[in-house]
Amino acid sequence: MRKPKSQKFRSIRVKLFLQIGAIFLLAVLFLLALNRWYMPVIYTYTTRRNMREIAEQIDVLDPTAADFGARLSSFEKGEGLSIDLYTADGKQLYHGKDPLFVAGGKVTVTERREYKDGSYFETQLFERQNTKFIVYVRTLKNGCTLEMYSKKSTVDNNADSAVWVMTVTSIAALSAALLAVYFYSKRFTKPLIEMRNVTKGIAQTDFSRKCSAETADEIGELAGSINQLSASLEETLADLSEKNRKLQNDIAREQRVDKMRKDFIANVSHELKTPISIVQGYAEGAKLLAQSGSGEKAGEYCDIIIAEAQRMNRLVLELLELSQYESGGMSVQAQVFDLYALVSEYVRANQLKFEEKGIDFSFSLPQNCMCFADRIKIQMVLNNYISNACAHASGGKAVRLTAEFTDATHCRVTVFNEGAPIADEDLGKIWDSFYRADKAHSRKEGRYGLGLSIVSEIQKLHGQARGVQNVPNGVEFWFDIQRVPSEG
C-alpha cells in the first residue's frame, strides 16, 4: 500500500533529526568524558610548567638586589604559590609569605618525577593538614636551593570547575544544535522530496518538471544531474534520426576504409607484378644464354635481375617502415643537433647526384640552428622532400631549401622545386600511400609513392606539422621542427 506523501516526508525528517541528534549527543558525551578524565592531568601539567618557568625567572635574579624579596612575593601572589629559598649551607634566604605550607608533621611522597638538570617534582601529602602539595625543587646557578609549593586541591578544584563549565556549555550547545537540526531538517529534506517527484515523472516519460534546488553542495549537484538527465533523455528522443544518420556515415566510412585496404593490396600487387615479371623473363633468358654459351649477354640479364630485385627489396623495406610508423612500433630518440650541419652534410653527400640530374640546388639556413628531435628521422624527412623535389623539378631545375624561426620554440624548413604546380584535387591526397600525381614519371624514377606517407608519419610521431602549397613557378613542401632557443 502506497504511503501518503506527508507521511514519507515526516519519516525522512524524523529519521534525519534522530540520526544527527544521536551523533551530537555521542560527541558531547565523548567530549565530557575526555574532559573529566584528562582535565585534572592538563591542569596539573600546566601548573608544573608554570612553576618551571617561574624557577627560570628566579634563577636569573640577583639575591642581593633590594627588590629581590618583592619579586619573589609577586610570583607567589600571581601564581598562588609558596616559595622557599635556601643558601648552599642550608640557611633560609627567603620564606614564603603565604601560609600554603606549615612545616611539621608526617609527610608522604605519593609521586616523584626527576629531570636531567637535577630538579624534580613531588606530590607530597602533609598529614597534619591532610593536604596534598605539588612541590618543585631546583638548585639555582648561584648554588641556592629553590622550593615551590602549590596546593593540589586548588589545581583539582580549578579542573573540576572547568569540567563543570564545559558540561553546562555543552548541554546548552547540544540543546541549541538539536533545535536547529529540527527546523533545518525540513529545509534539508524538501529538495529530496522534490527530486523524488521529478524522477517519478521521468520514469513516466514526463520531462516537463525540473528540480529547483540551486545550493552549492552535493544536493544541488544531484538536482542539477537529475535536470541534465531529464534534458538528455528528452533530447535522445529527438536525436534518433541524427543517430541513424551518423550510423550510416560510420558504415560509409568503414566501407571507405575497406576500399583503402583493397586499394593498398592492389597497389602493392601492381608494384611487385612488373619487377617479378621482369625477373622471371630475364631469368629464363639468362638460363638459355648460359646454356648456349653466351656468358656476356647472360651477365647483362643477371644485372637486370639484380636491379629489379633491389627495387623490390626497397619497396618491401619502405612498406615495412611505413607499417611500423602506422602501428606505433616506432619511437622518437630525440636529441639536440645542429640543423645547419645536418643539411650541409646531406648536400655534400648528394652533390654528385644533383650534378648528374642537372639540379640547381641551394640552401639558406641560420647557422647554429639547434633543434631537438630524432636526427635520423629528420634526415629521412629531408631526403624524401629533396628527392621528391628533384624528381619534379623542371625548367631551370632549381631546388631551394630554406628555414625560418616561426616562434621561440619552432623552426619551419621549406623545400622548393621549380616546376609545374600540383593539381588542386591532388594536394590532399599526396600524403596517402602509393598516391602519385604523375604516375608515369614516378615509375621512371623508381619511386612508389611512399616517401611522403613516411614523412607524414614521422611528423605525427614528433607531434609537429607538415604541409604543401603551390607557389609562383613551383611547389613548396614544409615541415616544422622543435628548436632550442639560443642562450643570451
ChimeraX attribute file (.defattr): number of C-alpha atoms within 10 A of each C-alpha:
attribute: neighborCount
match mode: 1-to-1
recipient: residues
	/A:1	3
	/A:2	5
	/A:3	7
	/A:4	8
	/A:5	10
	/A:6	9
	/A:7	10
	/A:8	13
	/A:9	16
	/A:10	14
	/A:11	12
	/A:12	18
	/A:13	21
	/A:14	15
	/A:15	13
	/A:16	19
	/A:17	21
	/A:18	15
	/A:19	11
	/A:20	17
	/A:21	19
	/A:22	13
	/A:23	12
	/A:24	17
	/A:25	18
	/A:26	12
	/A:27	14
	/A:28	18
	/A:29	15
	/A:30	12
	/A:31	15
	/A:32	19
	/A:33	14
	/A:34	12
	/A:35	20
	/A:36	18
	/A:37	12
	/A:38	14
	/A:39	20
	/A:40	20
	/A:41	15
	/A:42	14
	/A:43	19
	/A:44	18
	/A:45	13
	/A:46	13
	/A:47	17
	/A:48	17
	/A:49	12
	/A:50	13
	/A:51	24
	/A:52	19
	/A:53	12
	/A:54	16
	/A:55	21
	/A:56	13
	/A:57	13
	/A:58	17
	/A:59	18
	/A:60	11
	/A:61	14
	/A:62	11
	/A:63	16
	/A:64	8
	/A:65	10
	/A:66	9
	/A:67	12
	/A:68	14
	/A:69	16
	/A:70	11
	/A:71	14
	/A:72	24
	/A:73	19
	/A:74	12
	/A:75	19
	/A:76	20
	/A:77	12
	/A:78	9
	/A:79	13
	/A:80	15
	/A:81	24
	/A:82	23
	/A:83	24
	/A:84	17
	/A:85	23
	/A:86	17
	/A:87	16
	/A:88	14
	/A:89	9
	/A:90	10
	/A:91	11
	/A:92	13
	/A:93	15
	/A:94	17
	/A:95	16
	/A:96	19
	/A:97	15
	/A:98	14
	/A:99	10
	/A:100	16
	/A:101	19
	/A:102	10
	/A:103	11
	/A:104	10
	/A:105	10
	/A:106	11
	/A:107	15
	/A:108	13
	/A:109	13
	/A:110	10
	/A:111	11
	/A:112	13
	/A:113	10
	/A:114	12
	/A:115	9
	/A:116	6
	/A:117	8
	/A:118	9
	/A:119	17
	/A:120	16
	/A:121	21
	/A:122	18
	/A:123	20
	/A:124	20
	/A:125	19
	/A:126	19
	/A:127	13
	/A:128	12
	/A:129	13
	/A:130	9
	/A:131	15
	/A:132	22
	/A:133	21
	/A:134	23
	/A:135	23
	/A:136	23
	/A:137	21
	/A:138	22
	/A:139	20
	/A:140	18
	/A:141	9
	/A:142	13
	/A:143	13
	/A:144	20
	/A:145	21
	/A:146	21
	/A:147	21
	/A:148	22
	/A:149	25
	/A:150	24
	/A:151	19
	/A:152	21
	/A:153	13
	/A:154	13
	/A:155	21
	/A:156	16
	/A:157	13
	/A:158	16
	/A:159	21
	/A:160	17
	/A:161	13
	/A:162	17
	/A:163	21
	/A:164	15
	/A:165	12
	/A:166	17
	/A:167	19
	/A:168	12
	/A:169	12
	/A:170	18
	/A:171	16
	/A:172	12
	/A:173	14
	/A:174	17
	/A:175	15
	/A:176	12
	/A:177	15
	/A:178	19
	/A:179	13
	/A:180	12
	/A:181	19
	/A:182	18
	/A:183	12
	/A:184	14
	/A:185	18
	/A:186	17
	/A:187	12
	/A:188	15
	/A:189	17
	/A:190	14
	/A:191	20
	/A:192	18
	/A:193	15
	/A:194	17
	/A:195	22
	/A:196	12
	/A:197	15
	/A:198	22
	/A:199	20
	/A:200	13
	/A:201	16
	/A:202	21
	/A:203	11
	/A:204	9
	/A:205	12
	/A:206	13
	/A:207	19
	/A:208	12
	/A:209	15
	/A:210	20
	/A:211	20
	/A:212	13
	/A:213	18
	/A:214	13
	/A:215	12
	/A:216	8
	/A:217	10
	/A:218	9
	/A:219	17
	/A:220	16
	/A:221	14
	/A:222	17
	/A:223	23
	/A:224	18
	/A:225	13
	/A:226	18
	/A:227	22
	/A:228	13
	/A:229	15
	/A:230	23
	/A:231	15
	/A:232	14
	/A:233	15
	/A:234	16
	/A:235	11
	/A:236	13
	/A:237	9
	/A:238	11
	/A:239	13
	/A:240	11
	/A:241	11
	/A:242	11
	/A:243	12
	/A:244	11
	/A:245	12
	/A:246	12
	/A:247	12
	/A:248	12
	/A:249	12
	/A:250	12
	/A:251	12
	/A:252	12
	/A:253	12
	/A:254	12
	/A:255	12
	/A:256	12
	/A:257	12
	/A:258	12
	/A:259	12
	/A:260	14
	/A:261	12
	/A:262	12
	/A:263	14
	/A:264	16
	/A:265	12
	/A:266	12
	/A:267	16
	/A:268	17
	/A:269	11
	/A:270	11
	/A:271	17
	/A:272	18
	/A:273	13
	/A:274	13
	/A:275	19
	/A:276	15
	/A:277	12
	/A:278	16
	/A:279	20
	/A:280	13
	/A:281	13
	/A:282	19
	/A:283	17
	/A:284	14
	/A:285	16
	/A:286	22
	/A:287	16
	/A:288	13
	/A:289	17
	/A:290	15
	/A:291	11
	/A:292	10
	/A:293	11
	/A:294	13
	/A:295	14
	/A:296	12
	/A:297	14
	/A:298	22
	/A:299	14
	/A:300	13
	/A:301	22
	/A:302	18
	/A:303	13
	/A:304	17
	/A:305	21
	/A:306	13
	/A:307	14
	/A:308	19
	/A:309	17
	/A:310	13
	/A:311	18
	/A:312	18
	/A:313	13
	/A:314	15
	/A:315	20
	/A:316	14
	/A:317	12
	/A:318	16
	/A:319	17
	/A:320	12
	/A:321	15
	/A:322	22
	/A:323	15
	/A:324	15
	/A:325	19
	/A:326	16
	/A:327	8
	/A:328	10
	/A:329	10
	/A:330	15
	/A:331	12
	/A:332	13
	/A:333	12
	/A:334	14
	/A:335	11
	/A:336	14
	/A:337	18
	/A:338	17
	/A:339	25
	/A:340	19
	/A:341	15
	/A:342	16
	/A:343	18
	/A:344	12
	/A:345	11
	/A:346	14
	/A:347	17
	/A:348	9
	/A:349	10
	/A:350	11
	/A:351	12
	/A:352	12
	/A:353	12
	/A:354	16
	/A:355	11
	/A:356	8
	/A:357	12
	/A:358	15
	/A:359	21
	/A:360	16
	/A:361	18
	/A:362	12
	/A:363	15
	/A:364	12
	/A:365	17
	/A:366	13
	/A:367	10
	/A:368	12
	/A:369	20
	/A:370	20
	/A:371	22
	/A:372	19
	/A:373	18
	/A:374	20
	/A:375	19
	/A:376	13
	/A:377	19
	/A:378	19
	/A:379	15
	/A:380	16
	/A:381	21
	/A:382	22
	/A:383	18
	/A:384	18
	/A:385	24
	/A:386	21
	/A:387	16
	/A:388	20
	/A:389	25
	/A:390	23
	/A:391	18
	/A:392	21
	/A:393	23
	/A:394	18
	/A:395	11
	/A:396	12
	/A:397	20
	/A:398	19
	/A:399	25
	/A:400	18
	/A:401	21
	/A:402	15
	/A:403	20
	/A:404	15
	/A:405	18
	/A:406	12
	/A:407	11
	/A:408	11
	/A:409	13
	/A:410	18
	/A:411	21
	/A:412	18
	/A:413	20
	/A:414	22
	/A:415	21
	/A:416	27
	/A:417	31
	/A:418	23
	/A:419	20
	/A:420	16
	/A:421	17
	/A:422	17
	/A:423	10
	/A:424	10
	/A:425	9
	/A:426	12
	/A:427	15
	/A:428	11
	/A:429	14
	/A:430	19
	/A:431	21
	/A:432	17
	/A:433	21
	/A:434	21
	/A:435	18
	/A:436	19
	/A:437	16
	/A:438	10
	/A:439	14
	/A:440	9
	/A:441	13
	/A:442	16
	/A:443	13
	/A:444	9
	/A:445	13
	/A:446	11
	/A:447	19
	/A:448	21
	/A:449	21
	/A:450	21
	/A:451	23
	/A:452	20
	/A:453	20
	/A:454	26
	/A:455	23
	/A:456	20
	/A:457	20
	/A:458	25
	/A:459	18
	/A:460	14
	/A:461	17
	/A:462	20
	/A:463	11
	/A:464	14
	/A:465	14
	/A:466	18
	/A:467	14
	/A:468	18
	/A:469	14
	/A:470	16
	/A:471	15
	/A:472	10
	/A:473	13
	/A:474	21
	/A:475	21
	/A:476	21
	/A:477	20
	/A:478	20
	/A:479	22
	/A:480	21
	/A:481	23
	/A:482	20
	/A:483	23
	/A:484	17
	/A:485	14
	/A:486	9
	/A:487	4
	/A:488	3
